[in-house]
Amino acid sequence: MTFGFASLSTTSLTSATGVTSRHGRLLEPSEWTAAGIPLLRDPREVVSGLHSRHSPVPSTAVIAVLGPEERLVASASFVQRSASADGWEYRNALLSRLRRVLPHDLRRRTPVRTAVLLYCREGDERWTEEDGAWMWGLRDACTLHGLRCGAYITLTRGGWQVLGEGRGGRQPNSDSRPRHLGDTAAEFAPLALHTGGGAVDALRRTAAR
């Protein structure tokens, strides 16, 4: 997988790999790829479902937890005002939302649920230090909540991309309108994700925004 890099002018801290960064705690693309993040069976459906439920605009983060067979367990969205925060601050923001929407799984020997992060931002699909800080925050928040660290997805004007996998699409994007989910039932409308066998599961949202 080949990554492009978007330059950032302000620098102050140094990452573990020796790269100077204003974010401090971050993961670079090679580190993220080497971490063995589990692949989503149908990332387009995950992105479309979360986009429909949370209507993200730039600077919005959507954290979602998937259970076995990629059943949506819970999700929450929030606006991150600072684009230059340290990964530690992002970790705390994610962990706070996770604690609000579901109990932790720290008593399990092996995680059974996976957290994925969709971040809507300005710019193009190239990796940035801000993405690296979100990756660090997601990984650490998952560890502290007993979850498996899943995909990190960016949503920009050009479309969506699962960083580290080379999978993406033009729709939805940060400018597109959310897909209609129904009238009063929209709050708990099902999210259809394809299983490995080609079946479709109706996923109920127990999300908080």
C-alpha positions as CSV (number, residue, x, y, z in Angstrom):
1,M,0.0,0.0,0.0
2,T,1.4,3.4,-1.0
3,F,0.5,6.5,1.0
4,G,0.8,10.1,0.1
5,F,1.8,12.7,2.7
6,A,0.3,16.1,3.3
7,S,2.7,18.5,4.8
8,L,2.1,20.4,8.1
9,S,4.1,23.5,8.8
10,T,3.9,23.7,12.6
11,T,6.1,21.2,14.5
12,S,7.1,20.8,18.1
13,L,7.2,17.2,19.3
14,T,9.0,14.1,18.1
15,S,7.3,10.7,17.5
16,A,8.8,7.4,18.6
17,T,10.2,6.9,15.1
18,G,12.1,10.1,15.2
19,V,9.7,12.2,13.0
20,T,9.1,15.6,14.3
21,S,5.4,16.3,14.8
22,R,3.1,18.9,16.4
23,H,0.9,16.0,17.4
24,G,3.4,14.1,19.5
25,R,1.7,10.7,19.9
26,L,0.9,9.3,16.5
27,L,1.2,6.2,14.3
28,E,2.7,6.4,10.9
29,P,1.2,4.5,8.0
30,S,3.9,1.7,8.2
31,E,3.2,1.3,11.9
32,W,-0.6,1.1,11.3
33,T,-0.2,-1.4,8.5
34,A,2.1,-3.6,10.6
35,A,-0.4,-3.6,13.5
36,G,-2.6,-6.2,11.6
37,I,-5.8,-4.2,11.8
38,P,-8.7,-6.5,10.9
39,L,-10.3,-5.9,7.5
40,L,-13.9,-4.9,7.1
41,R,-16.0,-7.2,5.0
42,D,-17.9,-4.4,3.4
43,P,-16.5,-1.0,4.2
44,R,-18.8,0.8,1.9
45,E,-21.9,-0.3,3.9
46,V,-20.2,0.6,7.1
47,V,-19.3,4.1,5.9
48,S,-22.8,4.6,4.3
49,G,-24.6,3.5,7.4
50,L,-22.5,5.7,9.8
51,H,-22.8,8.7,7.4
52,S,-26.6,8.3,7.3
53,R,-26.9,8.1,11.1
54,H,-24.5,10.8,12.1
55,S,-24.4,13.2,9.1
56,P,-20.7,14.1,9.7
57,V,-19.3,17.4,8.7
58,P,-15.6,18.3,8.7
59,S,-14.0,17.9,12.2
60,T,-16.6,15.3,13.1
61,A,-15.4,11.9,14.5
62,V,-17.7,8.9,14.5
63,I,-16.7,6.0,16.7
64,A,-18.6,2.7,16.1
65,V,-18.3,-0.7,17.8
66,L,-19.0,-3.9,15.8
67,G,-19.8,-7.2,17.3
68,P,-19.5,-10.7,15.8
69,E,-20.5,-10.8,12.1
70,E,-20.0,-7.1,12.0
71,R,-23.2,-6.3,13.9
72,L,-23.4,-2.7,14.9
73,V,-23.4,-2.6,18.7
74,A,-23.1,1.1,19.4
75,S,-21.8,4.4,17.9
76,A,-21.3,8.0,18.9
77,S,-20.2,11.1,17.1
78,F,-18.7,14.4,18.3
79,V,-16.9,17.4,16.9
80,Q,-13.2,17.7,17.6
81,R,-12.4,21.4,17.6
82,S,-8.6,21.2,17.7
83,A,-6.9,19.8,14.6
84,S,-3.5,19.9,16.3
85,A,-4.3,17.9,19.4
86,D,-2.0,15.2,20.7
87,G,-3.0,11.6,20.2
88,W,-3.5,11.3,23.9
89,E,-6.2,14.0,23.8
90,Y,-7.9,12.1,20.9
91,R,-7.7,8.9,23.0
92,N,-9.4,10.5,25.9
93,A,-12.2,11.9,23.7
94,L,-12.8,8.5,22.1
95,L,-12.7,6.7,25.4
96,S,-15.2,9.1,26.9
97,R,-17.7,8.4,24.2
98,L,-17.1,4.6,24.3
99,R,-17.8,4.6,28.1
100,R,-21.1,6.4,27.5
101,V,-22.5,3.9,24.9
102,L,-21.4,0.5,26.1
103,P,-19.7,-1.3,29.0
104,H,-16.0,-2.3,28.7
105,D,-14.8,-5.8,27.9
106,L,-11.7,-5.7,30.0
107,R,-12.6,-9.0,31.8
108,R,-12.4,-10.9,28.5
109,R,-9.2,-12.7,27.7
110,T,-9.6,-11.8,24.0
111,P,-11.6,-8.9,22.5
112,V,-14.8,-9.9,20.8
113,R,-15.9,-6.5,19.7
114,T,-14.1,-4.2,17.3
115,A,-14.1,-0.4,17.3
116,V,-13.8,1.5,14.0
117,L,-13.3,5.3,13.6
118,L,-14.7,7.4,10.8
119,Y,-13.2,10.9,10.7
120,C,-14.6,13.7,8.4
121,R,-12.0,16.3,7.6
122,E,-10.8,18.9,5.1
123,G,-8.1,18.1,2.6
124,D,-7.6,15.1,0.4
125,E,-7.2,11.4,1.0
126,R,-3.4,11.6,1.8
127,W,-2.3,10.6,5.3
128,T,-1.7,13.5,7.6
129,E,-0.2,13.8,11.1
130,E,-3.7,14.5,12.3
131,D,-4.7,11.0,11.0
132,G,-1.7,9.5,12.7
133,A,-2.8,11.1,16.0
134,W,-6.3,9.7,15.6
135,M,-4.9,6.2,14.8
136,W,-2.8,6.4,18.0
137,G,-5.9,7.5,20.0
138,L,-8.1,4.8,18.5
139,R,-5.6,2.0,19.3
140,D,-5.1,3.2,22.9
141,A,-8.8,3.7,23.5
142,C,-9.5,0.2,22.3
143,T,-6.9,-1.3,24.6
144,L,-8.3,0.6,27.6
145,H,-11.9,-0.4,26.8
146,G,-11.2,-4.1,26.0
147,L,-11.9,-3.8,22.3
148,R,-10.1,-4.9,19.2
149,C,-8.7,-1.9,17.2
150,G,-10.4,-1.8,13.8
151,A,-10.3,0.4,10.7
152,Y,-9.6,4.1,10.6
153,I,-11.6,5.7,7.8
154,T,-11.3,9.3,6.5
155,L,-14.2,11.1,4.8
156,T,-13.3,14.1,2.6
157,R,-14.8,16.0,-0.3
158,G,-13.2,13.4,-2.6
159,G,-14.9,10.5,-0.9
160,W,-14.0,7.9,1.8
161,Q,-10.9,5.8,2.3
162,V,-9.9,3.1,4.7
163,L,-6.3,4.0,5.5
164,G,-3.9,1.1,5.2
165,E,-6.2,-1.0,3.0
166,G,-6.3,0.8,-0.3
167,R,-10.1,0.6,-0.3
168,G,-12.3,3.7,-0.8
169,G,-15.0,5.3,-2.9
170,R,-16.4,8.7,-4.0
171,Q,-19.8,8.3,-2.2
172,P,-20.5,9.2,0.4
173,N,-18.2,12.2,0.9
174,S,-18.1,15.2,3.2
175,D,-20.4,17.2,1.0
176,S,-23.0,14.5,0.2
177,R,-26.4,14.4,1.9
178,P,-27.1,11.5,4.2
179,R,-29.1,8.6,2.9
180,H,-32.8,8.6,4.1
181,L,-33.4,6.1,6.8
182,G,-37.1,6.6,7.4
183,D,-39.4,8.8,9.4
184,T,-39.7,8.3,13.2
185,A,-37.9,4.9,12.9
186,A,-34.7,6.6,11.7
187,E,-33.2,6.6,15.2
188,F,-33.2,2.8,15.3
189,A,-33.1,2.0,11.5
190,P,-31.1,-1.1,10.6
191,L,-27.7,-0.9,9.0
192,A,-27.2,-3.7,6.4
193,L,-23.7,-5.2,6.4
194,H,-22.8,-8.2,4.2
195,T,-21.4,-11.2,6.0
196,G,-18.7,-13.4,4.5
197,G,-21.3,-15.8,3.1
198,G,-23.1,-13.1,1.2
199,A,-26.1,-12.9,3.6
200,V,-27.3,-9.6,4.9
201,D,-27.7,-8.9,8.6
202,A,-30.1,-6.2,9.9
203,L,-28.1,-4.2,12.4
204,R,-29.9,-2.2,15.1
205,R,-28.4,1.0,16.1
206,T,-28.0,1.6,19.9
207,A,-26.0,4.7,19.1
208,A,-25.6,8.0,20.9
209,R,-24.6,11.2,19.1
